[in-house]
Amino acid sequence: MTQIPPLQSLIETDPDGRQGGVKSAGFGAKIRNWFLTGIVVAGPVAVTAYIVWWFVDTIDAWVRGLLPQNVVPDFYLPFRVPGLGVVLAFLGLTLLGCAAHSIAAVGLFKIGEALLARMPVIRSIYKSVKQIFETLFSQSGQSFRKVGMIEFPGKASWSIVFISLPPSPLIGSHLASGEPYVSVFLPCAPNPTTGFYFYVPAREVIELAITPEAAAKLIMSCGVIQPEAAAALAAVALHPQRETA
């Protein structure tokens, strides 16, 4: 596989220590290096722009479908106004969150939840989705705020995991007594949205001093994008000593 040379490798240093131009090589090698450098520079920008545009276009299409045609600016203008749906969705969700703090809105939400609780299938879906959203977006939530390693899938093989909450009393009663457990999510590479969720003894988890974002980049890049050396060397165990088999 052809490896893309880093940008610094395309710069030479003359005998006096000054940086010069492209390393002396054949014309074909120069063209190749310039082309690969162009990919390195333009690739991330192009992919980011495509993802942002796709997100904006999707939200716009969804919001515009809910609005009357005479309210949409495109009805009066000869061109489309991008981002209108995103702005309206942001304003709508912000106003909804503001209204949810009022006493009247709290009463209405409670009445609505009481109605949903009477529907056999819908209430299970609603409660599960609500709990997930409250856990992920709560400012005081502690799930997936820490990164660790566990010995998986075999001895001397280590995998990156996201550390979640301890097991509930109901689940903990079926685990080994007298030993603390934690729940972890082991994402698959390069798609971290799939993986394994299980409970392990806390002593078996090595906590890493890296952010979840850095761990996600490490997993999605299959090890190409490594966390900073200082952070990687700062890995510490949840317990001072690990029991040896």
Phi, psi and omega per residue, in radians:
M1 nan 2.353 3.129
T2 -1.323 2.205 3.140
Q3 -1.646 2.428 3.116
I4 -1.382 2.110 -3.111
P5 -1.240 2.486 3.082
P6 -1.112 2.743 -3.093
L7 -1.032 -0.654 -3.091
Q8 -1.135 -0.510 -3.120
S9 -1.241 -0.244 3.137
L10 -1.517 -0.086 -3.134
I11 -1.838 2.324 3.130
E12 -1.806 2.812 3.073
T13 -2.112 2.235 -3.105
D14 -1.370 3.022 -3.095
P15 -1.010 -0.432 -3.131
D16 -1.479 0.046 3.119
G17 1.547 0.056 3.133
R18 -1.588 2.574 3.118
Q19 -1.364 2.344 -3.128
G20 -1.958 -2.610 -3.093
G21 -1.584 -2.666 -3.134
V22 -1.231 2.520 -3.128
K23 -0.939 2.434 3.140
S24 -1.113 2.108 -3.140
A25 -2.782 3.130 3.115
G26 -1.166 2.843 -3.115
F27 -1.083 -0.666 3.124
G28 -1.112 -0.688 3.120
A29 -1.160 -0.648 3.110
K30 -1.126 -0.775 3.120
I31 -1.054 -0.736 3.135
R32 -1.086 -0.813 -3.131
N33 -1.113 -0.720 3.127
W34 -1.124 -0.714 -3.139
F35 -1.122 -0.805 3.134
L36 -1.136 -0.650 3.086
T37 -1.121 -0.680 3.085
G38 -1.079 -0.671 3.094
I39 -1.126 -0.757 -3.132
V40 -1.073 -0.680 -3.104
V41 -1.346 -0.800 -3.024
A42 -1.484 -0.471 -3.077
G43 -0.987 -0.988 -3.137
P44 -1.034 -0.659 3.134
V45 -1.135 -0.775 -3.114
A46 -1.142 -0.767 -3.138
V47 -1.140 -0.753 3.119
T48 -1.081 -0.769 3.134
A49 -1.099 -0.689 3.139
Y50 -1.136 -0.757 -3.133
I51 -1.127 -0.769 3.132
V52 -1.099 -0.778 3.134
W53 -1.102 -0.724 3.111
W54 -1.089 -0.739 3.138
F55 -1.111 -0.834 -3.134
V56 -1.098 -0.758 -3.119
D57 -1.129 -0.677 3.131
T58 -1.149 -0.810 3.131
I59 -1.131 -0.717 3.123
D60 -1.028 -0.826 -3.111
A61 -1.089 -0.668 -3.123
W62 -1.220 -0.784 -3.108
V63 -1.231 -0.727 -3.133
R64 -1.078 -0.554 3.111
G65 -1.180 -0.339 3.139
L66 -1.607 -0.223 -3.069
L67 -1.686 2.600 2.999
P68 -1.105 2.605 -3.051
Q69 -1.094 -0.616 -3.104
N70 -1.326 -0.087 3.093
V71 -1.608 -0.447 -3.104
V72 -1.296 2.256 -3.141
P73 -1.026 -0.487 -3.134
D74 -1.066 -0.387 -3.132
F75 -1.192 -0.462 -3.107
Y76 -1.865 -0.357 -3.085
L77 -1.774 2.640 3.124
P78 -1.394 0.064 -3.135
F79 -2.423 2.849 -3.118
R80 -1.524 2.468 3.110
V81 -1.731 1.801 -3.120
P82 -1.298 2.597 3.074
G83 1.548 -0.069 -3.124
L84 -1.087 -0.746 -3.140
G85 -1.115 -0.660 3.130
V86 -1.130 -0.768 3.139
V87 -1.101 -0.799 -3.137
L88 -1.150 -0.680 3.107
A89 -1.129 -0.719 3.115
F90 -1.103 -0.805 3.137
L91 -1.121 -0.717 -3.135
G92 -1.117 -0.786 3.134
L93 -1.173 -0.637 3.116
T94 -1.144 -0.779 3.102
L95 -1.129 -0.646 3.103
L96 -1.119 -0.746 3.099
G97 -1.134 -0.654 3.095
C98 -1.153 -0.744 -3.137
A99 -1.189 -0.504 -3.108
A100 -1.154 -0.310 3.141
H101 -1.503 -0.166 3.139
S102 -1.395 2.715 -3.090
I103 -1.123 -0.737 -3.124
A104 -1.111 -0.737 -3.126
A105 -1.161 -0.668 3.115
V106 -1.050 -0.715 3.105
G107 -1.124 -0.699 3.118
L108 -1.151 -0.716 3.127
F109 -1.115 -0.670 3.126
K110 -1.151 -0.689 3.091
I111 -1.118 -0.752 3.113
G112 -1.097 -0.730 3.115
E113 -1.164 -0.606 3.099
A114 -1.129 -0.657 3.094
L115 -1.173 -0.738 3.118
L116 -1.142 -0.560 -3.127
A117 -1.176 -0.281 3.133
R118 -1.562 -0.127 -3.136
M119 -1.697 2.021 -2.972
P120 -0.949 -0.898 -3.056
V121 -1.430 -0.762 -3.062
I122 -1.134 -0.643 -3.084
R123 -1.130 -0.618 3.119
S124 -1.176 -0.752 3.124
I125 -1.134 -0.782 -3.089
Y126 -1.111 -0.803 -3.118
K127 -1.105 -0.703 -3.138
S128 -1.155 -0.824 -3.136
V129 -1.132 -0.708 3.137
K130 -1.093 -0.752 -3.138
Q131 -1.127 -0.675 3.123
I132 -1.129 -0.802 -3.129
F133 -1.134 -0.721 3.133
E134 -1.142 -0.607 3.137
T135 -1.260 -0.740 -3.074
L136 -1.305 -0.659 -3.016
F137 -1.810 0.003 3.088
S138 -1.246 2.377 -3.133
Q139 -1.191 -0.427 -3.128
S140 -1.702 0.045 -3.131
G141 -1.169 2.533 -3.100
Q142 -1.986 0.039 -3.083
S143 -1.314 2.389 3.069
F144 1.057 0.447 3.063
R145 -1.572 -0.209 -3.108
K146 -2.159 2.675 3.136
V147 -2.097 2.510 3.133
G148 -2.578 -3.083 3.075
M149 -2.281 2.507 3.022
I150 -2.282 2.745 -3.129
E151 -1.419 1.656 -3.064
F152 -2.699 2.422 0.178
P153 -1.567 -0.066 3.137
G154 -2.599 -3.138 -3.118
K155 -1.116 2.392 -3.138
A156 1.189 0.202 3.034
S157 -1.993 2.149 -3.022
W158 -2.009 2.475 -3.122
S159 -2.201 2.572 3.081
I160 -1.384 2.343 3.120
V161 -2.329 2.728 2.996
F162 -1.773 2.203 -3.061
I163 -1.493 2.221 3.134
S164 -1.877 -2.546 -3.045
L165 -1.593 2.795 3.025
P166 -1.123 2.780 -3.141
P167 -1.163 2.673 3.088
S168 -1.213 2.820 3.125
P169 -0.972 -0.619 -3.141
L170 -1.111 -0.807 3.130
I171 -1.290 -0.693 -3.119
G172 -1.085 -0.473 3.141
S173 -1.183 -0.328 3.132
H174 -1.697 -0.038 3.112
L175 -1.664 3.052 -3.124
A176 -1.040 2.227 -3.103
S177 -1.333 2.639 3.083
G178 1.377 0.160 -3.129
E179 -2.392 2.222 -3.132
P180 -1.263 2.479 3.108
Y181 -2.095 2.752 3.005
V182 -2.328 2.677 3.053
S183 -1.693 2.424 -3.104
V184 -2.319 2.669 3.039
F185 -2.037 2.131 -3.138
L186 -1.803 1.788 -3.110
P187 -1.348 2.696 3.078
C188 -1.619 2.668 3.098
A189 -1.842 2.486 0.011
P190 -1.604 0.119 -3.115
N191 -1.813 1.708 -3.051
P192 -1.321 -0.025 3.118
T193 -1.379 -0.183 3.054
T194 -2.025 2.685 -3.141
G195 2.918 -2.672 -3.076
F196 -2.197 2.448 3.088
Y197 -2.125 2.177 -3.119
F198 -2.729 2.980 3.133
Y199 -1.824 2.384 3.125
V200 -2.364 2.694 3.038
P201 -1.054 2.442 -3.100
A202 -1.044 -0.529 -3.126
R203 -1.224 -0.287 -3.135
E204 -1.541 -0.033 -3.102
V205 -1.841 2.252 3.041
I206 -1.774 2.015 -3.122
E207 -1.383 2.361 -3.123
L208 -1.865 2.461 3.134
A209 -1.512 0.957 3.059
I210 -2.280 2.762 -3.109
T211 -1.410 2.743 3.050
P212 -1.017 -0.570 3.115
E213 -1.120 -0.754 3.119
A214 -1.133 -0.669 3.110
A215 -1.157 -0.683 3.119
A216 -1.118 -0.715 3.093
K217 -1.108 -0.701 3.130
L218 -1.082 -0.715 -3.103
I219 -1.277 -0.824 -3.085
M220 -1.156 -0.508 3.126
S221 -1.575 0.063 -3.119
C222 0.976 0.708 3.059
G223 1.569 -0.042 -3.117
V224 -1.265 -0.753 3.131
I225 -1.637 1.735 -3.090
Q226 -1.573 2.582 3.025
P227 -1.182 2.883 -3.116
E228 -1.050 2.544 -3.070
A229 -1.035 -0.668 -3.115
A230 -1.112 -0.698 -3.141
A231 -1.229 -0.671 -3.137
A232 -1.149 -0.651 -3.129
L233 -1.314 -0.224 -3.112
A234 -1.547 0.230 -3.141
A235 -1.113 2.327 3.134
V236 -2.318 2.673 3.125
A237 -1.425 2.650 3.078
L238 -1.121 -0.532 3.065
H239 -2.132 2.529 -3.040
P240 -0.981 -0.690 -3.066
Q241 -2.204 2.390 3.069
R242 -1.695 2.434 3.110
E243 -1.320 2.328 3.116
T244 -1.606 2.534 -3.121
A245 -1.252 nan nan
